[in-house]
Amino acid sequence: MANISHPSTGASIPGVQLHTTGALMGASVEDFNNAKAQLGTLKKDPGNHVKLKIYALFKQATQGPCNTPKPGMLDFVNKAKWDAWKSLESVSQEEARQQYVDLIKSLVSAEGPAVATPPPESAQAFQSLLVTTEDGITTIRFNRPEKKNAITLDMYKELIDALHHAGKDDSVITVMTGSGDFYCSGNDLNNFTGIPQGGIEKMAKDSGELLKHYVKAYIDFPKPLIAVVNGPALGVSVTVLGLFDVVYATESATFHTPFSQLGQSPEGCSSYTFPKIMGNAKASEMLLFNKKVTATEACNLGLVTEVFPDGSFQSEVWTRLKAYAKLPPKSLALSKQLIRSKEKEKLHAVNDAEVERLIERWLSDECMQAIMNFFQAKPKL
Ligand SMILES: CCCCCC/C=C/C(=O)SCCNC(=O)CCNC(=O)[C@H](O)C(C)(C)COP(=O)(O)OP(=O)(O)OC[C@H]1O[C@@H](n2cnc3c(N)ncnc32)[C@H](O)[C@@H]1OP(=O)(O)O
């Protein structure tokens, strides 16, 4: 078959304009734009047959049924493209967008570990996060997939900023999720490896202050906050889930808080929220004895709101979230305040106490040894 040029973006297909705002049926503008961007990151050539399919779906999605004259018999390349587009005549534009997104997703996942998605135009500039606002939803996405979205010191600061901004912007709900195959592997253990000028005590105290502010940003968050847990979650990314309003998880996600294994103690207000959500014994299994729970177990415990099959997780969850984001914003925010306000003072006190205990723990031999073990032996939790 004749070689077809890579049909990755509107720019490579003259005359094609993609709207960048407003809702699409099926795949969202964000999904469609992300799929376009991801196409350019593919390492393997998908072959002419697939490239023709991608081209045809793109044309159908953005322009509707083929409306250009049939190229001549000897114009092989353009005739193959025309035929491919024409063959989708009966497919609606919405369906073509969805098929385009699904096809690119399948090509990306076939390449193995996830490729970081380049930010769409609406994204705010952060080093380790992707933050976008669309369809009434501000999405804060952990974006260090090569390190399983482990949270560096700078990333905590970015997350605090992103949450403050999302709390004030004109979005209706805020969603937190991860890039790649993990939701988040918790605190980046490198945060404790370099000893700064003021010494180890100062490092522990500064880290404590940062953690306190980080958790405070969740306690005080004024709008509905939803976690879309796309894969395994560890440590501080699990504990703060007790401060979210709704937690949706994909079936293969796991939830793990290996604090005693790391010589540490619980944070994120989990010493209060977990026993309240699941009872003392189940909370102890997770927080003291490092029990890793599956998404279904976490749902039965009440930590997760609902579990979705891996295959339909993204489409089912985002369809639902878009519907939620059409609800009256003030009513949502005020209702959240009614549910949460009674506990705020208590939660701030718990946060302070947990941080105080952790500052001691970070200076302990048990904790130092556990972190050294991770980097020396790289044991898997
Ligand atoms: C201001 C400070 C506040 C502190 C708050 C207190 C918070 C506590 C916690 O969050 S405790 C939980 C800490 N997290 C961990 O202990 C997880 C450690 N990581 C692992 O066990 C594994 O990496 C894994 C299970 C997450 C993933 O295993 P696997 O799928 O086999 O991948 P790799 O191990 O090869 O990981 C790829 C790459 O990422 C690096 N990495 C992953 N997680 C972390 C992490 N938490 N900290 C630092 N680095 C991490 C891993 O080292 C690999 O890097 P490499 O490619 O080798 O350079």
Ligand as a Chemical Component Dictionary entry (heavy atoms), coordinates in Angstrom:
data_LIG
# 
_chem_comp.id                   LIG 
_chem_comp.type                 NON-POLYMER 
_chem_comp.pdbx_formal_charge   0 
_chem_comp.three_letter_code    LIG 
# 
loop_
_chem_comp_atom.comp_id 
_chem_comp_atom.atom_id 
_chem_comp_atom.alt_atom_id 
_chem_comp_atom.type_symbol 
_chem_comp_atom.charge 
_chem_comp_atom.model_Cartn_x 
_chem_comp_atom.model_Cartn_y 
_chem_comp_atom.model_Cartn_z 
_chem_comp_atom.pdbx_ordinal 
LIG C1  C1  C 0 6.627  16.843 52.786 1  
LIG C2  C2  C 0 6.792  15.397 53.110 2  
LIG C3  C3  C 0 5.484  14.757 53.427 3  
LIG C4  C4  C 0 5.605  13.307 53.694 4  
LIG C5  C5  C 0 4.303  12.709 53.992 5  
LIG C6  C6  C 0 4.389  11.278 54.443 6  
LIG C7  C7  C 0 4.048  10.406 53.332 7  
LIG C8  C8  C 0 4.191  9.097  53.411 8  
LIG C9  C9  C 0 3.978  8.218  52.258 9  
LIG O1  O1  O 0 3.470  8.552  51.225 10 
LIG S1  S1  S 0 4.521  6.645  52.531 11 
LIG C10 C10 C 0 4.522  5.890  50.959 12 
LIG C11 C11 C 0 5.790  6.183  50.239 13 
LIG N1  N1  N 0 5.831  5.410  49.020 14 
LIG C12 C12 C 0 6.506  4.282  48.899 15 
LIG O2  O2  O 0 7.115  3.800  49.823 16 
LIG C13 C13 C 0 6.472  3.635  47.537 17 
LIG C14 C14 C 0 7.860  3.231  47.103 18 
LIG N2  N2  N 0 7.815  2.653  45.776 19 
LIG C15 C15 C 0 7.556  1.343  45.538 20 
LIG O3  O3  O 0 7.350  0.561  46.418 21 
LIG C16 C16 C 0 7.519  0.932  44.097 22 
LIG O4  O4  O 0 8.284  1.834  43.349 23 
LIG C17 C17 C 0 6.069  0.890  43.537 24 
LIG C18 C18 C 0 5.303  -0.258 44.208 25 
LIG C19 C19 C 0 5.354  2.202  43.788 26 
LIG C20 C20 C 0 6.108  0.650  42.005 27 
LIG O5  O5  O 0 6.827  -0.523 41.728 28 
LIG P1  P1  P 0 7.111  -0.894 40.183 29 
LIG O6  O6  O 0 5.839  -0.926 39.442 30 
LIG O7  O7  O 0 7.952  -2.120 40.190 31 
LIG O8  O8  O 0 7.935  0.343  39.621 32 
LIG P2  P2  P 0 9.394  0.850  40.042 33 
LIG O9  O9  O 0 9.671  0.532  41.464 34 
LIG O10 O10 O 0 10.382 0.400  39.051 35 
LIG O11 O11 O 0 9.163  2.435  39.959 36 
LIG C21 C21 C 0 9.482  3.181  38.801 37 
LIG C22 C22 C 0 10.382 4.316  39.221 38 
LIG O12 O12 O 0 9.668  5.146  40.134 39 
LIG C23 C23 C 0 10.425 5.295  41.340 40 
LIG N3  N3  N 0 9.469  5.460  42.460 41 
LIG C24 C24 C 0 8.255  4.919  42.577 42 
LIG N4  N4  N 0 7.683  5.326  43.712 43 
LIG C25 C25 C 0 8.572  6.118  44.337 44 
LIG C26 C26 C 0 8.551  6.849  45.548 45 
LIG N5  N5  N 0 7.481  6.841  46.359 46 
LIG N6  N6  N 0 9.619  7.589  45.862 47 
LIG C27 C27 C 0 10.694 7.648  45.056 48 
LIG N7  N7  N 0 10.785 6.971  43.875 49 
LIG C28 C28 C 0 9.722  6.225  43.527 50 
LIG C29 C29 C 0 11.213 4.023  41.436 51 
LIG O13 O13 O 0 12.299 4.228  42.291 52 
LIG C30 C30 C 0 11.612 3.824  39.988 53 
LIG O14 O14 O 0 12.637 4.745  39.717 54 
LIG P3  P3  P 0 13.858 4.348  38.760 55 
LIG O15 O15 O 0 13.227 4.113  37.428 56 
LIG O16 O16 O 0 14.464 3.093  39.352 57 
LIG O17 O17 O 0 14.764 5.531  38.815 58 
# 
loop_
_chem_comp_bond.comp_id 
_chem_comp_bond.atom_id_1 
_chem_comp_bond.atom_id_2 
_chem_comp_bond.value_order 
_chem_comp_bond.pdbx_ordinal 
LIG C1  C2  SING 1  
LIG C2  C3  SING 2  
LIG C3  C4  SING 3  
LIG C4  C5  SING 4  
LIG C5  C6  SING 5  
LIG C6  C7  SING 6  
LIG C7  C8  DOUB 7  
LIG C8  C9  SING 8  
LIG C9  O1  DOUB 9  
LIG C9  S1  SING 10 
LIG S1  C10 SING 11 
LIG C10 C11 SING 12 
LIG C11 N1  SING 13 
LIG N1  C12 SING 14 
LIG C12 O2  DOUB 15 
LIG C12 C13 SING 16 
LIG C13 C14 SING 17 
LIG C14 N2  SING 18 
LIG N2  C15 SING 19 
LIG C15 O3  DOUB 20 
LIG C15 C16 SING 21 
LIG C16 O4  SING 22 
LIG C16 C17 SING 23 
LIG C17 C18 SING 24 
LIG C17 C19 SING 25 
LIG C17 C20 SING 26 
LIG C20 O5  SING 27 
LIG O5  P1  SING 28 
LIG P1  O6  DOUB 29 
LIG P1  O7  SING 30 
LIG P1  O8  SING 31 
LIG O8  P2  SING 32 
LIG P2  O9  DOUB 33 
LIG P2  O10 SING 34 
LIG P2  O11 SING 35 
LIG O11 C21 SING 36 
LIG C21 C22 SING 37 
LIG C22 O12 SING 38 
LIG C22 C30 SING 39 
LIG O12 C23 SING 40 
LIG C23 N3  SING 41 
LIG C23 C29 SING 42 
LIG N3  C24 SING 43 
LIG N3  C28 SING 44 
LIG C24 N4  DOUB 45 
LIG N4  C25 SING 46 
LIG C25 C26 SING 47 
LIG C25 C28 DOUB 48 
LIG C26 N5  SING 49 
LIG C26 N6  DOUB 50 
LIG N6  C27 SING 51 
LIG C27 N7  DOUB 52 
LIG N7  C28 SING 53 
LIG C29 O13 SING 54 
LIG C29 C30 SING 55 
LIG C30 O14 SING 56 
LIG O14 P3  SING 57 
LIG P3  O15 DOUB 58 
LIG P3  O16 SING 59 
LIG P3  O17 SING 60 
# 
